[in-house]
Amino acid sequence: MNNDSTALYAFRKYGNTVLRAAFAFCGSYAESEDIVQDVFLSLHTSPKSFNDDEHLKAWLLRVTINKCKNLKRSFRFSRTCSIDEIEQSEAIYEISTEGRELRSQIAKLPRKYAEVIFLYYYEGYSIKEISEITEKNENTVGSLLRRGREKLRAELEKEDESCRETIIKTL
Amino acid sequence: MQRNDYKDALNELQLSSKFCEEMEKKLTESNNVRSDEYEDIVTHVDVIKPKRFRGLATAAAFVLAAGGIGGGAYYKINAKYNSGPQSEQQEYDEYNCNFPFATLPLHDVVFNVCDRAIRSSVPAYDKIAKNLDDFFEHAEWTELSDEDYNVDRNTYAGIDFLVNEYIVHIQSNEKVYVSKRLINLNDSVYYTDDYDYITADGLYVINGQSENYEYFKYSLPEGSYKKILSILLEDRVDTNADFCGVSGSFINADYHTSKEEGKVTELQAYSLSYLLNNAIWTTETEGFEEDTEKEPITLNMVDNKDHYEIKIYRNGITYITKTTEESNAEEVSKQRFKDKDAYNDLLSTLTTLDESQWIVPCPIDFKKENAVLIKKTDGVEKAYLIDGYSYDSLALMLENFEWTRCDDVYNNAFLSDGTYMPVIDKDKIAQNDNSFTIVIGAQAIVINDNNMIYSSPYRYGVTDIDHSIIDVWVQNNNFQDMSDDEFVDWAIDNVMQKGEMNTYYSIYSLDQEAGPQEVLIKDIEENREKLKALEWTKLNNPEFFDDKNIACQMYNTHLSVRMDKNGIMKLGIGDNSYYFSTSPEQFAKIADGLLNYK
């Protein structure tokens, strides 16, 4: 892989992947946009060689995780991804709005859960591989995955409950 | 939430074309090193030692491409390149497998296999570790409740392995039992949200209660056990014949024994291959007369156009007839294998047995010259001497029984800390008025009327016919009645055996505070004769025996002799006890002598 073209190649191939990972990790459209820029520009600035595409993607995800950690925010709950944000963004758009509700729950997930949930559910990595990427003990990864799932499910059930109540009230 | 829901929700996000255009423009501009927080990205390749160094692996190395802020490193292991830890530049894959109860490294783990005739310890290197990792990761694990999984049976058959604090046992019926010891790991103490806190001594406290063990129970899909076995045994044993000119697969070969007949299954084929291919064979050149007294084990198998008929006799003599389809030519050879247990192992492999059962040779040692029979006559228990011709008949009879060992006398009683201790199941060894005991040397053999023979720690099943034979023999023979004194003398002779290196005796000093002295007696003839010189009489009141004032005690296999300071003896034969007394004054005289030997 030619070092000079690596960043461009990587952006074309994995730009959306990094976007979705950034959103999952930090929960904000605006910040996701910044992170996407930073990730690929840093690769462009400091080129490196990779064995193959998988190696490249893993590196990109690793860097994305680190950049999300650098965000000067202590709790993600203070950041909500509002519909206004996405509608005002020039960098990101929604192909469809069907998953909007789930995305809002994904955005609320604490980062430590968000990372493993994304790597597991979106990227399909095994716990072993997630452990390597996140540098967490495998048992911890398993535990976080379990907790993250429960949290997402709980949030979704709450949303379902409030929707049901609204429906009942309007009947 | 399904995986697709999550993925679909995120896939609805996409970078705008405008954004992409701008980014591509920037990424095609010449590289200018920018001073920002990403300067510390590492670009060189590091060699770092593996986190876990497993005992059986030679030195290995990780090759890493480090990147990201803070030197965070990522390493994606490509299993194709893993060919064993041979050199520093080679990748080492631990094959961390995601079990439902934990993620555990499989590389170098030793798997102990105990299936029918196969006893093998297999270290999981490379290919085996990879294949097991693939299998366990993709297998469907179903968690079982306590009711679904009865672990009371003390069965050791199956596959087990130990990794870190986990012991995993996989049974041939696809049930899996996992016990986890909660320990403080020296090199990577971990703390997860599942535990409240870690105590100072390293115990994990779960929900406020201290636990030393956890255990888990699962079942795997049908066929899993066979698959795991085939992975482990791949390089050691297969299902094909390769002995004495016989070739071809054992699977679906027709077999016939005195007990059963049918077609060889895949699991049976592994054991047949293991036994027959590894046996030490010699070719017999004299005569082709078949032993007609005992029915042989017969196998009929086909390899392409060759047909083999194999007849295996109890004494190891084996006749192999090979018929070639095309020419119809027949070759017959006579072979012999030397392993005396192989015939029974073959018979056990081809017989439908309970998990705890195995066909074995006669377990009794007949190196003595006599035996004692203890049975009830007219409601009174008496001892009879069996010697000379009667003893020879007894030995011949018992040696020719078909013995099936049942390892089910002890059950596992699970304790609150997750460990278990064996507890004898008294119902299985219960005696009644029809039971009788034969004592040969220090071996006690209890024959019950349910075709079971108990000789601690096992009980043995015999056929109806065999049981009838011994029962009739015992009931209809007139054996020499033994007096109490003769009986005790006989017991002393057999528990204090001259030159018996593995017999231990406890001698108590008259000074109670000194406690017992355990010694190994090499030459005890003088002391034995002293005890035999006393006159012993049966005591019907066991309460006279003073358990708190013991003068000496001796144990040998199933016999025990304990004497209190008043000269009262408790003679133990198996689970039964008999009491005898002698003159206290006479006993006191020889007691000093007993205490003074070295």
Interface residues (C-beta under 8 A of the other chain):
Chain A: D4 A7 L8 F11 R12 G15 N16 L19 R20 F23 A24 E33 V36 Q37 D38 F40 L41 S42 H44 T45 S46 P47 K48 F50 N51 E54 H55 A58 W59 R62 V63 I65 N66 K67 K69 N70 S89 E90 A91 I92 Y93 E94 I95 S96 T97 E98 G99 R100 L102 R103 I106 I117 F118 Y121 Y122 G124 S126 I127 K128 E129 S131 E132 I133 E135 N137 E138 N139 T140 V141 G142 S143 L144 R147 R149 L152 R153 L156
Chain B: M1 R3 D5 Y6 K7 D8 A9 L10 N11 E12 L13 Q14 L15 S16 K18 F19 C20 M23 E24 K26 L27 T28 N31 N32 V33 R34 D36 E37 Y38 E39 I41 T43 A65 G67 G68 I69 G70 G72 A73 Y74 Y75 K76 I77 N78 N96 C97 N98 A102 T103 E137 S188 Y190 T192 D193 D194
